[in-house]
Amino acid sequence: MKPTQYLQRMGIDVWISRSASQSPQSQSPQSEAPVEAPFYFLLFNYQSVGICCSIGPEEATAPSDIRRFCDDIAFAISHRRELPTVNELRWPQTEGESTQDVVRVNTQGLPETVIVFGEKFANYLFDVEDVSGGSVYRVGEQRIFLGDDVSDYRGSPGAKKSLWINLNKAELIDGNSRT
């Protein structure tokens, strides 16, 4: 993609003809589409559970610590190690469907149990103001658990303990788990 195409998709006019014959009053106002902030969403499909999270758009790929964290959560829920299929969504999207539609369709392709980390991702699924506390939503056949942003759990035993308690309250982890 050429840099000028990238800027145009962001809604930035690259070349504007400003001839002397045109006065500011004669120019018609251009409708500006709202510009979304850059994002990088990861959707992990472990067959028994789906895990979704938002990471920094500057990341080239899924950070290994986040990948291990998601693997551990999936193991705690399913009691077996599974290699996930990974779907990555980055902004800007190609022309066509809205970003919200793309996120929703990709999430619908995940298993019955879905863990969503972060308000940014959750806002594309439904209107949510507060994702803390382990809220659980039903969307069709899916049970969607909302947690804090995945970066909040990096190196924070207290946050991980709170997540574990909330996953237990949501009955996503059975009491016999040895993890």
N, CA and C atoms as an extended XYZ file, in Angstrom:
537
Properties=species:S:1:pos:R:3:atomname:S:1:resname:S:1:resid:I:1 pbc="F F F"
N         0.844       -1.161        0.000 N   MET     1
C         0.000        0.000        0.000 CA  MET     1
C         0.901        1.240        0.000 C   MET     1
N         0.566        2.174       -0.845 N   LYS     2
C         1.329        3.412       -0.927 CA  LYS     2
C         1.002        4.290        0.277 C   LYS     2
N         1.974        5.091        0.713 N   PRO     3
C         1.714        5.978        1.857 CA  PRO     3
C         0.520        6.903        1.626 C   PRO     3
N         0.324        7.361        0.394 N   THR     4
C        -0.811        8.253        0.136 CA  THR     4
C        -2.136        7.512        0.307 C   THR     4
N        -2.195        6.220       -0.084 N   GLN     5
C        -3.419        5.436        0.105 CA  GLN     5
C        -3.694        5.234        1.589 C   GLN     5
N        -2.643        4.980        2.345 N   TYR     6
C        -2.779        4.788        3.796 CA  TYR     6
C        -3.377        6.032        4.438 C   TYR     6
N        -2.843        7.198        4.087 N   LEU     7
C        -3.343        8.441        4.660 CA  LEU     7
C        -4.780        8.722        4.219 C   LEU     7
N        -5.102        8.396        2.960 N   GLN     8
C        -6.463        8.606        2.485 CA  GLN     8
C        -7.448        7.721        3.234 C   GLN     8
N        -7.064        6.473        3.532 N   ARG     9
C        -7.948        5.579        4.291 CA  ARG     9
C        -8.155        6.075        5.713 C   ARG     9
N        -7.187        6.819        6.215 N   MET    10
C        -7.324        7.405        7.550 CA  MET    10
C        -8.202        8.659        7.511 C   MET    10
N        -8.577        9.097        6.301 N   GLY    11
C        -9.404       10.286        6.174 CA  GLY    11
C        -8.603       11.566        6.041 C   GLY    11
N        -7.315       11.453        5.728 N   ILE    12
C        -6.461       12.632        5.590 CA  ILE    12
C        -6.279       12.926        4.110 C   ILE    12
N        -6.637       14.141        3.716 N   ASP    13
C        -6.439       14.540        2.327 CA  ASP    13
C        -4.966       14.755        2.087 C   ASP    13
N        -4.433       14.076        1.083 N   VAL    14
C        -3.005       14.154        0.821 CA  VAL    14
C        -2.682       15.334       -0.077 C   VAL    14
N        -3.373       15.430       -1.201 N   TRP    15
C        -3.147       16.530       -2.133 CA  TRP    15
C        -4.439       17.317       -2.271 C   TRP    15
N        -4.361       18.592       -1.972 N   ILE    16
C        -5.534       19.443       -2.104 CA  ILE    16
C        -5.174       20.573       -3.056 C   ILE    16
N        -5.953       20.664       -4.113 N   SER    17
C        -5.725       21.717       -5.093 CA  SER    17
C        -6.263       23.020       -4.536 C   SER    17
N        -5.391       24.012       -4.485 N   ARG    18
C        -5.804       25.310       -3.951 CA  ARG    18
C        -5.491       26.383       -5.001 C   ARG    18
N        -6.300       26.389       -6.020 N   SER    19
C        -6.066       27.375       -7.073 CA  SER    19
C        -6.496       28.760       -6.599 C   SER    19
N        -5.917       29.751       -7.204 N   ALA    20
C        -6.199       31.133       -6.808 CA  ALA    20
C        -7.630       31.514       -7.135 C   ALA    20
N        -8.237       30.815       -8.107 N   SER    21
C        -9.602       31.160       -8.496 CA  SER    21
C       -10.642       30.709       -7.472 C   SER    21
N       -10.278       29.792       -6.605 N   GLN    22
C       -11.242       29.319       -5.605 CA  GLN    22
C       -11.084       30.128       -4.325 C   GLN    22
N       -12.172       30.618       -3.853 N   SER    23
C       -12.138       31.316       -2.571 CA  SER    23
C       -12.566       30.331       -1.480 C   SER    23
N       -12.180       30.558       -0.236 N   PRO    24
C       -12.569       29.657        0.851 CA  PRO    24
C       -14.082       29.475        0.958 C   PRO    24
N       -14.863       30.522        0.598 N   GLN    25
C       -16.307       30.420        0.697 CA  GLN    25
C       -16.875       29.494       -0.379 C   GLN    25
N       -16.222       29.398       -1.539 N   SER    26
C       -16.763       28.586       -2.625 CA  SER    26
C       -16.431       27.111       -2.468 C   SER    26
N       -15.534       26.772       -1.586 N   GLN    27
C       -15.187       25.370       -1.392 CA  GLN    27
C       -16.274       24.700       -0.571 C   GLN    27
N       -16.667       23.510       -1.015 N   SER    28
C       -17.710       22.780       -0.273 CA  SER    28
C       -17.060       22.013        0.862 C   SER    28
N       -17.726       21.975        2.009 N   PRO    29
C       -17.154       21.227        3.124 CA  PRO    29
C       -17.160       19.726        2.826 C   PRO    29
N       -16.068       19.086        3.172 N   GLN    30
C       -15.959       17.650        2.938 CA  GLN    30
C       -16.418       16.922        4.185 C   GLN    30
N       -17.153       15.841        3.970 N   SER    31
C       -17.581       15.057        5.129 CA  SER    31
C       -16.398       14.241        5.612 C   SER    31
N       -16.162       14.322        6.889 N   GLU    32
C       -15.028       13.603        7.461 CA  GLU    32
C       -15.531       12.382        8.209 C   GLU    32
N       -15.011       11.216        7.839 N   ALA    33
C       -15.359        9.989        8.547 CA  ALA    33
C       -14.576        9.946        9.854 C   ALA    33
N       -15.194        9.425       10.915 N   PRO    34
C       -14.448        9.335       12.168 CA  PRO    34
C       -13.252        8.398       12.008 C   PRO    34
N       -12.131        8.802       12.574 N   VAL    35
C       -10.906        8.019       12.463 CA  VAL    35
C       -10.737        7.206       13.742 C   VAL    35
N       -10.613        5.892       13.579 N   GLU    36
C       -10.431        5.023       14.731 CA  GLU    36
C        -8.967        5.018       15.142 C   GLU    36
N        -8.739        4.850       16.417 N   ALA    37
C        -7.377        4.727       16.907 CA  ALA    37
C        -6.802        3.392       16.433 C   ALA    37
N        -5.514        3.336       16.177 N   PRO    38
C        -4.911        2.066       15.753 CA  PRO    38
C        -5.098        0.988       16.810 C   PRO    38
N        -5.265       -0.245       16.369 N   PHE    39
C        -5.374       -1.340       17.312 CA  PHE    39
C        -4.752       -2.600       16.740 C   PHE    39
N        -4.496       -3.547       17.629 N   TYR    40
C        -3.998       -4.870       17.273 CA  TYR    40
C        -4.713       -5.838       18.197 C   TYR    40
N        -5.664       -6.593       17.644 N   PHE    41
C        -6.439       -7.553       18.422 CA  PHE    41
C        -5.968       -8.965       18.099 C   PHE    41
N        -5.932       -9.798       19.127 N   LEU    42
C        -5.598      -11.208       18.966 CA  LEU    42
C        -6.802      -12.038       19.369 C   LEU    42
N        -7.119      -13.045       18.570 N   LEU    43
C        -8.185      -13.982       18.892 CA  LEU    43
C        -7.575      -15.382       18.846 C   LEU    43
N        -7.518      -16.031       20.008 N   PHE    44
C        -6.966      -17.380       20.120 CA  PHE    44
C        -8.122      -18.363       20.185 C   PHE    44
N        -8.111      -19.378       19.328 N   ASN    45
C        -9.140      -20.419       19.349 CA  ASN    45
C        -8.490      -21.714       19.801 C   ASN    45
N        -8.780      -22.122       21.043 N   TYR    46
C        -8.215      -23.335       21.627 CA  TYR    46
C        -9.160      -24.528       21.472 C   TYR    46
N       -10.175      -24.429       20.652 N   GLN    47
C       -11.210      -25.430       20.423 CA  GLN    47
C       -12.190      -25.537       21.583 C   GLN    47
N       -11.720      -25.478       22.829 N   SER    48
C       -12.616      -25.557       23.978 CA  SER    48
C       -12.930      -24.175       24.550 C   SER    48
N       -12.096      -23.207       24.255 N   VAL    49
C       -12.272      -21.837       24.748 CA  VAL    49
C       -11.618      -20.871       23.758 C   VAL    49
N       -12.208      -19.699       23.635 N   GLY    50
C       -11.624      -18.638       22.824 CA  GLY    50
C       -11.142      -17.534       23.741 C   GLY    50
N       -10.011      -16.953       23.420 N   ILE    51
C        -9.473      -15.845       24.218 CA  ILE    51
C        -9.155      -14.692       23.281 C   ILE    51
N        -9.662      -13.512       23.638 N   CYS    52
C        -9.472      -12.319       22.824 CA  CYS    52
C        -8.809      -11.238       23.663 C   CYS    52
N        -7.897      -10.501       23.050 N   CYS    53
C        -7.264       -9.410       23.778 CA  CYS    53
C        -6.752       -8.359       22.800 C   CYS    53
N        -6.497       -7.201       23.345 N   SER    54
C        -5.947       -6.089       22.587 CA  SER    54
C        -4.539       -5.838       23.097 C   SER    54
N        -3.598       -5.710       22.172 N   ILE    55
C        -2.238       -5.348       22.573 CA  ILE    55
C        -1.834       -4.105       21.796 C   ILE    55
N        -0.706       -3.542       22.140 N   GLY    56
C        -0.255       -2.307       21.510 CA  GLY    56
C        -0.100       -2.446       20.009 C   GLY    56
N        -0.593       -1.477       19.244 N   PRO    57
C        -0.514       -1.564       17.785 CA  PRO    57
C         0.926       -1.549       17.264 C   PRO    57
N         1.882       -1.168       18.115 N   GLU    58
C         3.279       -1.136       17.690 CA  GLU    58
C         3.915       -2.527       17.702 C   GLU    58
N         3.268       -3.501       18.328 N   GLU    59
C         3.806       -4.859       18.398 CA  GLU    59
C         3.806       -5.491       17.015 C   GLU    59
N         4.896       -6.175       16.671 N   ALA    60
C         4.987       -6.845       15.376 CA  ALA    60
C         4.221       -8.164       15.392 C   ALA    60
N         4.199       -8.818       16.533 N   THR    61
C         3.509      -10.094       16.690 CA  THR    61
C         3.092      -10.238       18.147 C   THR    61
N         2.357      -11.290       18.447 N   ALA    62
C         1.898      -11.502       19.818 CA  ALA    62
C         3.093      -11.696       20.748 C   ALA    62
N         3.227      -10.877       21.787 N   PRO    63
C         4.328      -11.050       22.738 CA  PRO    63
C         4.249      -12.428       23.400 C   PRO    63
N         5.406      -13.031       23.618 N   SER    64
C         5.447      -14.396       24.151 CA  SER    64
C         4.822      -14.492       25.545 C   SER    64
N         4.970      -13.464       26.381 N   ASP    65
C         4.381      -13.545       27.719 CA  ASP    65
C         2.855      -13.512       27.671 C   ASP    65
N         2.301      -12.761       26.734 N   ILE    66
C         0.848      -12.737       26.576 CA  ILE    66
C         0.368      -14.071       26.015 C   ILE    66
N         1.120      -14.611       25.087 N   ARG    67
C         0.766      -15.925       24.518 CA  ARG    67
C         0.768      -16.998       25.610 C   ARG    67
N         1.784      -17.016       26.467 N   ARG    68
C         1.848      -17.996       27.570 CA  ARG    68
C         0.699      -17.785       28.552 C   ARG    68
N         0.394      -16.530       28.849 N   PHE    69
C        -0.706      -16.216       29.755 CA  PHE    69
C        -2.023      -16.765       29.205 C   PHE    69
N        -2.283      -16.526       27.937 N   CYS    70
C        -3.517      -17.032       27.310 CA  CYS    70
C        -3.520      -18.559       27.281 C   CYS    70
N        -2.355      -19.168       26.994 N   ASP    71
C        -2.249      -20.632       27.025 CA  ASP    71
C        -2.594      -21.166       28.411 C   ASP    71
N        -2.107      -20.514       29.458 N   ASP    72
C        -2.361      -20.951       30.834 CA  ASP    72
C        -3.843      -20.826       31.199 C   ASP    72
N        -4.478      -19.739       30.773 N   ILE    73
C        -5.913      -19.557       31.044 CA  ILE    73
C        -6.710      -20.658       30.336 C   ILE    73
N        -6.374      -20.934       29.087 N   ALA    74
C        -7.075      -21.993       28.339 CA  ALA    74
C        -6.883      -23.344       29.019 C   ALA    74
N        -5.677      -23.612       29.502 N   PHE    75
C        -5.408      -24.876       30.190 CA  PHE    75
C        -6.215      -24.975       31.483 C   PHE    75
N        -6.316      -23.876       32.218 N   ALA    76
C        -7.075      -23.878       33.472 CA  ALA    76
C        -8.554      -24.178       33.221 C   ALA    76
N        -9.060      -23.739       32.087 N   ILE    77
C       -10.474      -23.948       31.781 CA  ILE    77
C       -10.726      -25.339       31.190 C   ILE    77
N        -9.848      -25.785       30.291 N   SER    78
C       -10.111      -27.041       29.569 CA  SER    78
C        -9.391      -28.260       30.140 C   SER    78
N        -8.397      -28.058       30.995 N   HIS    79
C        -7.600      -29.145       31.585 CA  HIS    79
C        -6.798      -29.928       30.555 C   HIS    79
N        -6.517      -29.330       29.423 N   ARG    80
C        -5.646      -29.980       28.444 CA  ARG    80
C        -4.920      -28.899       27.648 C   ARG    80
N        -3.721      -29.241       27.234 N   ARG    81
C        -2.919      -28.317       26.428 CA  ARG    81
C        -3.362      -28.428       24.974 C   ARG    81
N        -3.681      -27.312       24.386 N   GLU    82
C        -4.096      -27.282       22.999 CA  GLU    82
C        -3.336      -26.172       22.279 C   GLU    82
N        -2.962      -26.433       21.052 N   LEU    83
C        -2.359      -25.392       20.233 CA  LEU    83
C        -3.480      -24.592       19.591 C   LEU    83
N        -3.498      -23.299       19.835 N   PRO    84
C        -4.598      -22.503       19.283 CA  PRO    84
C        -4.345      -22.102       17.834 C   PRO    84
N        -5.430      -21.815       17.147 N   THR    85
C        -5.306      -21.077       15.907 CA  THR    85
C        -5.396      -19.608       16.316 C   THR    85
N        -4.611      -18.783       15.688 N   VAL    86
C        -4.535      -17.375       16.076 CA  VAL    86
C        -5.003      -16.516       14.916 C   VAL    86
N        -5.928      -15.628       15.209 N   ASN    87
C        -6.396      -14.665       14.224 CA  ASN    87
C        -5.966      -13.294       14.715 C   ASN    87
N        -5.346      -12.517       13.850 N   GLU    88
C        -4.898      -11.181       14.201 CA  GLU    88
C        -5.703      -10.157       13.419 C   GLU    88
N        -6.183       -9.154       14.111 N   LEU    89
C        -6.895       -8.052       13.463 CA  LEU    89
C        -6.132       -6.770       13.765 C   LEU    89
N        -5.791       -6.064       12.722 N   ARG    90
C        -5.076       -4.786       12.869 CA  ARG    90
C        -5.852       -3.684       12.171 C   ARG    90
N        -5.798       -2.494       12.717 N   TRP    91
C        -6.318       -1.330       12.034 CA  TRP    91
C        -5.153       -0.676       11.309 C   TRP    91
N        -5.332       -0.200       10.141 N   PRO    92
C        -6.617       -0.049        9.454 CA  PRO    92
C        -7.018       -1.335        8.735 C   PRO    92
N        -8.310       -1.572        8.704 N   GLN    93
C        -8.849       -2.712        7.965 CA  GLN    93
C        -8.953       -2.345        6.492 C   GLN    93
N        -9.049       -3.372        5.657 N   THR    94
C        -9.276       -3.113        4.251 CA  THR    94
C       -10.695       -2.579        4.095 C   THR    94
N       -10.958       -1.978        2.970 N   GLU    95
C       -12.284       -1.415        2.737 CA  GLU    95
C       -13.322       -2.522        2.779 C   GLU    95
N       -14.516       -2.167        3.137 N   GLY    96
C       -15.584       -3.153        3.196 CA  GLY    96
C       -16.343       -3.014        4.493 C   GLY    96
N       -16.420       -4.094        5.233 N   GLU    97
C       -17.193       -4.112        6.463 CA  GLU    97
C       -16.596       -3.172        7.513 C   GLU    97
N       -17.448       -2.763        8.440 N   SER    98
C       -16.967       -1.921        9.528 CA  SER    98
C       -16.107       -2.758       10.471 C   SER    98
N       -15.262       -2.089       11.214 N   THR    99
C       -14.383       -2.785       12.155 CA  THR    99
C       -15.209       -3.559       13.176 C   THR    99
N       -16.290       -2.957       13.647 N   GLN   100
C       -17.136       -3.632       14.627 CA  GLN   100
C       -17.711       -4.926       14.046 C   GLN   100
N       -18.148       -4.902       12.799 N   ASP   101
C       -18.675       -6.109       12.156 CA  ASP   101
C       -17.608       -7.184       12.032 C   ASP   101
N       -16.396       -6.786       11.660 N   VAL   102
C       -15.296       -7.744       11.509 CA  VAL   102
C       -14.972       -8.397       12.851 C   VAL   102
N       -14.897       -7.603       13.918 N   VAL   103
C       -14.598       -8.135       15.248 CA  VAL   103
C       -15.704       -9.084       15.689 C   VAL   103
N       -16.953       -8.694       15.491 N   ARG   104
C       -18.079       -9.542       15.915 CA  ARG   104
C       -18.124      -10.855       15.148 C   ARG   104
N       -17.925      -10.814       13.857 N   VAL   105
C       -17.957      -12.042       13.051 CA  VAL   105
C       -16.821      -12.977       13.470 C   VAL   105
N       -15.630      -12.427       13.683 N   ASN   106
C       -14.499      -13.265       14.101 CA  ASN   106
C       -14.717      -13.850       15.489 C   ASN   106
N       -15.345      -13.103       16.376 N   THR   107
C       -15.619      -13.604       17.722 CA  THR   107
C       -16.694      -14.693       17.685 C   THR   107
N       -17.669      -14.553       16.807 N   GLN   108
C       -18.712      -15.574       16.689 CA  GLN   108
C       -18.148      -16.912       16.224 C   GLN   108
N       -17.009      -16.897       15.557 N   GLY   109
C       -16.371      -18.124       15.105 CA  GLY   109
C       -15.607      -18.866       16.193 C   GLY   109
N       -15.586      -18.316       17.404 N   LEU   110
C       -14.884      -18.948       18.521 CA  LEU   110
C       -15.812      -19.930       19.240 C   LEU   110
N       -15.258      -20.770       20.127 N   PRO   111
C       -16.078      -21.733       20.868 CA  PRO   111
C       -17.132      -21.074       21.766 C   PRO   111
N       -17.903      -21.909       22.457 N   GLU   112
C       -18.980      -21.455       23.336 CA  GLU   112
C       -18.510      -20.550       24.459 C   GLU   112
N       -17.344      -20.832       25.009 N   THR   113
C       -16.787      -20.026       26.098 CA  THR   113
C       -15.717      -19.109       25.530 C   THR   113
N       -15.868      -17.809       25.791 N   VAL   114
C       -14.924      -16.817       25.277 CA  VAL   114
C       -14.497      -15.907       26.429 C   VAL   114
N       -13.202      -15.694       26.544 N   ILE   115
C       -12.653      -14.766       27.523 CA  ILE   115
C       -12.163      -13.546       26.736 C   ILE   115
N       -12.644      -12.374       27.108 N   VAL   116
C       -12.242      -11.132       26.439 CA  VAL   116
C       -11.504      -10.279       27.454 C   VAL   116
N       -10.268       -9.927       27.123 N   PHE   117
C        -9.469       -9.073       27.990 CA  PHE   117
C        -9.440       -7.667       27.426 C   PHE   117
N        -9.992       -6.733       28.171 N   GLY   118
C        -9.857       -5.329       27.825 CA  GLY   118
C       -11.106       -4.665       27.300 C   GLY   118
N       -11.266       -3.435       27.742 N   GLU   119
C       -12.410       -2.623       27.352 CA  GLU   119
C       -12.387       -2.296       25.864 C   GLU   119
N       -11.199       -2.076       25.314 N   LYS   120
C       -11.096       -1.709       23.908 CA  LYS   120
C       -11.721       -2.785       23.021 C   LYS   120
N       -11.381       -4.050       23.280 N   PHE   121
C       -11.949       -5.147       22.506 CA  PHE   121
C       -13.436       -5.292       22.808 C   PHE   121
N       -13.801       -5.215       24.099 N   ALA   122
C       -15.199       -5.396       24.510 CA  ALA   122
C       -16.114       -4.366       23.867 C   ALA   122
N       -15.633       -3.153       23.691 N   ASN   123
C       -16.469       -2.111       23.094 CA  ASN   123
C       -16.833       -2.406       21.644 C   ASN   123
N       -16.047       -3.221       20.963 N   TYR   124
C       -16.391       -3.615       19.606 CA  TYR   124
C       -17.439       -4.727       19.589 C   TYR   124
N       -17.568       -5.458       20.702 N   LEU   125
C       -18.569       -6.525       20.777 CA  LEU   125
C       -19.929       -5.989       21.205 C   LEU   125
N       -19.943       -5.157       22.215 N   PHE   126
C       -21.172       -4.569       22.727 CA  PHE   126
C       -20.818       -3.337       23.535 C   PHE   126
N       -21.840       -2.561       23.866 N   ASP   127
C       -21.613       -1.323       24.609 CA  ASP   127
C       -21.376       -1.647       26.079 C   ASP   127
N       -20.135       -1.499       26.507 N   VAL   128
C       -19.751       -1.800       27.880 CA  VAL   128
C       -18.948       -0.619       28.406 C   VAL   128
N       -19.300       -0.165       29.574 N   GLU   129
C       -18.572        0.937       30.176 CA  GLU   129
C       -17.462        0.460       31.094 C   GLU   129
N       -17.702       -0.639       31.816 N   ASP   130
C       -16.740       -1.106       32.804 CA  ASP   130
C       -16.556       -2.607       32.661 C   ASP   130
N       -15.337       -3.047       32.343 N   VAL   131
C       -15.083       -4.472       32.163 CA  VAL   131
C       -14.414       -5.096       33.378 C   VAL   131
N       -14.200       -4.340       34.428 N   SER   132
C       -13.565       -4.925       35.603 CA  SER   132
C       -14.587       -5.742       36.388 C   SER   132
N       -14.082       -6.667       37.177 N   GLY   133
C       -14.962       -7.428       38.048 CA  GLY   133
C       -15.446       -8.734       37.478 C   GLY   133
N       -15.117       -9.069       36.251 N   GLY   134
C       -15.466      -10.372       35.712 CA  GLY   134
C       -16.905      -10.530       35.276 C   GLY   134
N       -17.436       -9.579       34.568 N   SER   135
C       -18.800       -9.678       34.052 CA  SER   135
C       -18.903      -10.793       33.020 C   SER   135
N       -20.066      -11.448       32.984 N   VAL   136
C       -20.316      -12.502       32.002 CA  VAL   136
C       -21.549      -12.113       31.204 C   VAL   136
N       -21.442      -12.205       29.875 N   TYR   137
C       -22.533      -11.871       28.977 CA  TYR   137
C       -22.861      -13.082       28.118 C   TYR   137
N       -24.098      -13.177       27.698 N   ARG   138
C       -24.535      -14.216       26.766 CA  ARG   138
C       -24.789      -13.546       25.425 C   ARG   138
N       -24.170      -14.077       24.391 N   VAL   139
C       -24.405      -13.602       23.029 CA  VAL   139
C       -24.673      -14.849       22.200 C   VAL   139
N       -25.929      -15.066       21.880 N   GLY   140
C       -26.296      -16.296       21.176 CA  GLY   140
C       -25.971      -17.487       22.055 C   GLY   140
N       -25.193      -18.411       21.532 N   GLU   141
C       -24.789      -19.605       22.280 CA  GLU   141
C       -23.520      -19.381       23.101 C   GLU   141
N       -22.893      -18.242       22.892 N   GLN   142
C       -21.617      -17.986       23.563 CA  GLN   142
C       -21.797      -17.340       24.927 C   GLN   142
N       -20.932      -17.763       25.836 N   ARG   143
C       -20.818      -17.151       27.158 CA  ARG   143
C       -19.510      -16.373       27.130 C   ARG   143
N       -19.599      -15.047       27.270 N   ILE   144
C       -18.424      -14.188       27.132 CA  ILE   144
C       -18.093      -13.565       28.488 C   ILE   144
N       -16.907      -13.891       28.973 N   PHE   145
C       -16.393      -13.364       30.239 CA  PHE   145
C       -15.509      -12.169       29.916 C   PHE   145
N       -15.753      -11.040       30.585 N   LEU   146
C       -14.946       -9.843       30.362 CA  LEU   146
C       -13.988       -9.628       31.519 C   LEU   146
N       -12.723       -9.486       31.191 N   GLY   147
C       -11.699       -9.211       32.185 CA  GLY   147
C       -11.025       -7.880       31.905 C   GLY   147
N       -10.127       -7.513       32.785 N   ASP   148
C        -9.363       -6.282       32.599 CA  ASP   148
C        -8.421       -6.440       31.403 C   ASP   148
N        -7.779       -5.366       31.036 N   ASP   149
C        -6.832       -5.395       29.929 CA  ASP   149
C        -5.730       -6.418       30.207 C   ASP   149
N        -5.326       -7.156       29.199 N   VAL   150
C        -4.346       -8.230       29.381 CA  VAL   150
C        -3.031       -7.704       29.954 C   VAL   150
N        -2.675       -6.482       29.664 N   SER   151
C        -1.426       -5.917       30.189 CA  SER   151
C        -1.498       -5.712       31.702 C   SER   151
N        -2.706       -5.614       32.263 N   ASP   152
C        -2.855       -5.450       33.714 CA  ASP   152
C        -2.386       -6.686       34.478 C   ASP   152
N        -2.343       -7.831       33.813 N   TYR   153
C        -1.962       -9.080       34.466 CA  TYR   153
C        -0.460       -9.363       34.371 C   TYR   153
N         0.234       -8.599       33.535 N   ARG   154
C         1.680       -8.789       33.378 CA  ARG   154
C         2.390       -8.464       34.684 C   ARG   154
N         3.005       -9.461       35.274 N   GLY   155
C         3.802       -9.251       36.478 CA  GLY   155
C         3.008       -8.798       37.688 C   GLY   155
N         1.711       -9.076       37.725 N   SER   156
C         0.898       -8.647       38.851 CA  SER   156
C         0.174       -9.847       39.460 C   SER   156
N         0.773      -10.458       40.477 N   PRO   157
C         0.125      -11.616       41.114 CA  PRO   157
C        -1.256      -11.274       41.689 C   PRO   157
N        -1.428      -10.078       42.208 N   GLY   158
C        -2.716       -9.673       42.763 CA  GLY   158
C        -3.807       -9.633       41.703 C   GLY   158
N        -3.468       -9.097       40.523 N   ALA   159
C        -4.435       -9.042       39.428 CA  ALA   159
C        -4.773      -10.446       38.940 C   ALA   159
N        -3.771      -11.316       38.884 N   LYS   160
C        -4.016      -12.703       38.445 CA  LYS   160
C        -4.896      -13.434       39.457 C   LYS   160
N        -4.677      -13.182       40.739 N   LYS   161
C        -5.500      -13.808       41.771 CA  LYS   161
C        -6.951      -13.351       41.632 C   LYS   161
N        -7.146      -12.068       41.408 N   SER   162
C        -8.493      -11.530       41.211 CA  SER   162
C        -9.156      -12.157       39.981 C   SER   162
N        -8.396      -12.314       38.905 N   LEU   163
C        -8.921      -12.962       37.698 CA  LEU   163
C        -9.341      -14.393       38.018 C   LEU   163
N        -8.489      -15.125       38.730 N   TRP   164
C        -8.784      -16.512       39.094 CA  TRP   164
C       -10.083      -16.593       39.895 C   TRP   164
N       -10.255      -15.695       40.856 N   ILE   165
C       -11.469      -15.667       41.682 CA  ILE   165
C       -12.688      -15.404       40.795 C   ILE   165
N       -12.566      -14.435       39.886 N   ASN   166
C       -13.685      -14.104       39.001 CA  ASN   166
C       -14.009      -15.238       38.030 C   ASN   166
N       -12.987      -15.939       37.532 N   LEU   167
C       -13.234      -17.090       36.654 CA  LEU   167
C       -13.953      -18.197       37.423 C   LEU   167
N       -13.587      -18.388       38.688 N   ASN   168
C       -14.273      -19.373       39.533 CA  ASN   168
C       -15.722      -18.966       39.787 C   ASN   168
N       -15.953      -17.694       40.100 N   LYS   169
C       -17.321      -17.205       40.343 CA  LYS   169
C       -18.187      -17.380       39.098 C   LYS   169
N       -17.583      -17.218       37.944 N   ALA   170
C       -18.319      -17.370       36.680 CA  ALA   170
C       -18.482      -18.840       36.293 C   ALA   170
N       -17.962      -19.721       37.154 N   GLU   171
C       -18.031      -21.172       36.939 CA  GLU   171
C       -17.366      -21.603       35.632 C   GLU   171
N       -16.267      -20.957       35.325 N   LEU   172
C       -15.491      -21.317       34.138 CA  LEU   172
C       -14.374      -22.295       34.485 C   LEU   172
N       -14.034      -22.373       35.768 N   ILE   173
C       -12.996      -23.285       36.227 CA  ILE   173
C       -13.624      -24.169       37.291 C   ILE   173
N       -13.489      -25.488       37.121 N   ASP   174
C       -14.091      -26.348       38.144 CA  ASP   174
C       -13.178      -26.400       39.381 C   ASP   174
N       -13.744      -26.742       40.493 N   GLY   175
C       -13.028      -26.732       41.766 CA  GLY   175
C       -11.944      -27.784       41.874 C   GLY   175
N       -11.881      -28.745       40.955 N   ASN   176
C       -10.892      -29.807       41.011 CA  ASN   176
C        -9.627      -29.470       40.220 C   ASN   176
N        -9.540      -28.272       39.718 N   SER   177
C        -8.393      -27.894       38.906 CA  SER   177
C        -7.108      -27.926       39.727 C   SER   177
N        -6.058      -28.488       39.143 N   ARG   178
C        -4.764      -28.550       39.824 CA  ARG   178
C        -3.820      -27.486       39.307 C   ARG   178
N        -4.293      -26.567       38.518 N   THR   179
C        -3.410      -25.550       37.956 CA  THR   179
C        -3.237      -24.385       38.886 C   THR   179
